Amino acid sequence: MAQKQILDDSKGTKLWAFDNLRKDVLVRLMNDLSVAQKAGLSDEQCEGVKVMLAQITNTVTAIPDTIVIGRKIWRDFNRFEKVFADWNEIKGNDETTSRQRKKKLDKLRSIRHKLANKIRRNKYILDNQLDLELIKSSYEAVNELVKIAPNTFKELGKALKKYSKVMGWM
């Protein structure tokens, strides 16, 4: 008789930390972008978000290419990065640019929702493949972004505090 695999996604595990990236960090980033929707971000802030998103995408590279879900999740994180870049390429602070940014933000929400479904359905696979050090480096990138502009990224700061409290970091 085969043993039933036990999934541990409790607080403090690498699976919890990774899952928290998609359900807390990305959601809170979108909340902060929603507030910044009218004016956009400064070049420094935009670069900080790009670095953070690239680091999160790099976390997924720990999943071998031979595992199809790893490639699919990587593609979605990569698309999230690209749509964010499009969001910030919209220059200006009038009503038209605000509406354009809102459309891009809606696209980010859609991508995040697809990611959430894929991650939820594949937790057993992810639990065996994720690297806690890579996940930690994603949160370090979140920390750097919050340091750049704490007043702009208030929601991300809350996600970072939650992670830090659970993981005993910082």
C-alpha positions in Angstrom: 0.0 0.0 0.0 1.4 3.4 -1.0 2.0 6.0 1.7 0.0 9.1 1.5 2.2 12.2 0.9 1.7 14.8 3.6 1.8 18.4 2.5 3.1 20.9 5.0 2.2 24.4 3.9 1.9 25.7 7.5 3.3 29.0 8.5 7.1 29.1 8.3 7.6 26.4 5.7 9.1 27.1 2.3 5.8 26.3 0.6 4.0 28.9 2.8 6.7 31.5 2.0 6.3 30.9 -1.7 2.5 30.8 -1.6 2.6 34.0 0.4 4.5 35.7 -2.6 1.5 35.2 -4.8 -1.3 35.7 -2.3 0.1 38.5 -0.3 3.0 40.2 -2.0 1.6 40.3 -5.5 -1.9 41.4 -4.2 -0.4 44.1 -2.0 1.8 45.3 -4.9 -1.3 45.7 -7.0 -3.0 47.6 -4.2 0.0 50.0 -4.1 -0.1 50.3 -7.9 -3.8 51.1 -7.7 -3.0 54.0 -5.4 -0.2 55.1 -7.8 -2.5 54.6 -10.8 -3.0 58.3 -11.7 0.7 59.5 -11.6 2.6 56.2 -12.1 5.9 55.6 -10.4 9.3 57.3 -10.5 12.1 55.6 -12.5 13.7 54.5 -9.3 10.5 53.0 -8.0 9.8 51.3 -11.3 13.3 49.8 -11.4 12.8 48.6 -7.8 9.6 46.8 -8.8 11.2 45.3 -11.8 14.1 43.9 -9.7 11.6 42.5 -7.1 9.5 40.8 -9.8 12.6 39.4 -11.5 13.8 38.0 -8.2 10.4 36.3 -7.7 10.5 34.9 -11.2 14.0 33.6 -10.5 12.6 31.7 -7.5 10.5 29.6 -9.9 13.7 28.6 -11.8 14.4 26.2 -8.9 11.7 24.0 -10.4 13.3 21.8 -13.0 12.4 22.3 -16.7 11.3 18.7 -16.9 8.3 19.5 -14.7 5.7 21.1 -16.9 4.0 23.1 -14.2 7.3 24.9 -13.4 7.6 26.2 -17.0 3.9 27.3 -16.9 4.3 29.2 -13.6 7.6 30.7 -14.8 5.8 32.0 -17.9 3.0 33.5 -15.9 5.5 35.3 -13.5 7.4 36.5 -16.6 4.2 37.8 -18.2 3.4 39.6 -14.9 6.8 41.3 -15.1 6.2 42.4 -18.7 2.7 43.7 -18.0 4.1 45.7 -15.1 6.7 47.2 -17.4 3.9 48.2 -19.8 1.9 49.7 -16.8 4.8 52.0 -16.0 5.6 52.9 -19.6 2.3 54.8 -19.7 3.5 58.4 -19.1 1.4 61.3 -17.8 -1.0 61.8 -14.9 -4.3 62.7 -16.7 -7.6 60.7 -16.8 -6.6 58.9 -20.1 -3.3 57.6 -18.7 -5.0 56.6 -15.5 -7.5 54.5 -17.4 -4.7 53.0 -19.4 -2.9 52.0 -16.2 -6.1 50.6 -14.8 -6.4 48.3 -17.9 -2.9 47.0 -17.3 -3.6 46.6 -13.6 -6.7 44.5 -14.5 -4.4 42.4 -16.7 -2.0 42.0 -13.7 -4.9 40.8 -11.6 -5.9 38.3 -14.2 -2.3 36.9 -14.4 -2.1 36.7 -10.6 -5.4 34.8 -10.5 -4.1 32.2 -13.1 -0.9 31.9 -11.0 -2.9 31.3 -7.9 -4.9 28.5 -9.5 -1.8 26.8 -10.8 0.1 27.1 -7.5 -2.9 25.8 -5.5 -3.3 22.8 -7.8 0.4 21.9 -7.7 1.4 22.4 -4.1 2.8 18.8 -3.8 5.1 19.3 -6.8 6.2 22.7 -5.7 6.9 21.6 -2.1 9.5 19.2 -3.4 11.1 21.6 -5.7 11.3 25.0 -4.1 14.5 26.5 -2.6 14.0 28.5 0.6 17.1 30.6 -0.1 15.7 31.7 -3.4 12.4 32.5 -1.8 14.2 34.5 0.9 16.0 36.5 -1.8 12.6 37.5 -3.2 11.6 38.9 0.1 15.0 40.7 0.3 14.0 42.4 -3.0 10.7 43.3 -1.5 12.5 44.8 1.4 14.8 46.9 -0.9 11.7 48.2 -2.7 10.0 49.2 0.5 13.1 51.0 1.6 13.2 53.0 -1.6 9.7 54.3 -1.2 8.0 53.3 2.1 5.2 55.8 1.5 4.4 54.5 -2.0 4.7 50.8 -1.0 2.8 50.8 2.2 0.9 47.6 1.4 4.1 45.8 0.4 5.6 46.9 3.7 2.7 45.0 5.5 3.4 41.9 3.5 7.1 42.1 4.4 6.3 42.5 8.1 4.0 39.4 8.0 6.7 37.4 6.4 9.4 38.6 8.8 7.2 37.8 11.8 6.5 34.3 10.7 10.0 33.5 9.4 11.9 35.3 12.1 13.7 37.4 9.6 15.0 41.0 9.8 
